[in-house]
Amino acid sequence: MITFDNYHDGSNLIFKRIDFTPEREPDYISYKISPKKEQITFTHENFNSDIEFLIQKVKEHFDKNFGEFKFIDVEFRTLQINKKGESYKYILQTRISMQTNEVSSKYWHGTDNKGDFVIRQSAHWGQINDVCNWELIGKNDDEIIFAKTYIS
């Protein structure tokens, strides 16, 4: 059963363009995700650094070099570990997903005599993040539009 809590989890929905703007704040706002790849070098006194320590180093690097962001996930692989004096030099290849401050889409939830519905404001439709397929009826290219679908 599709609900307000799960409609974005792998759903195939058909939205129809609407010609009005909701008159209240959205129930949910999604932000663009920006993947970044970086090679990071740092030293540490332990040869076997734990995963939390490595993730913290990656977060510190991206925060310092790209400003504030919401950390989503990180992948990394060790390219090289060299003994350097009393510590070890790590070179990591990282890929980090960061949430930007740029709005991607806005969502309003509601119920009327036909059932529960979602209104979405966005400029991108179709395959969404390899998870959802949201078809739009009444699309104009490169235009931010409002569209509605019923989920119940």
Buried (B, 14 or more C-beta within 10 A) or exposed (E): EBEBEEBBEEBEBEBEBBEEEBEEEBBEEBBEBBEBEBEBEBEBEEEEBEEEEBBEBBBEBBEEEBEEBEBEEBEBEEEEBEEEEEBBBBEBBBBBBBBBEEBBBBBBBBEEEEEBBBBBBBEBBEEBEEEBBBBBEEBEEEEEBBBBBBBE
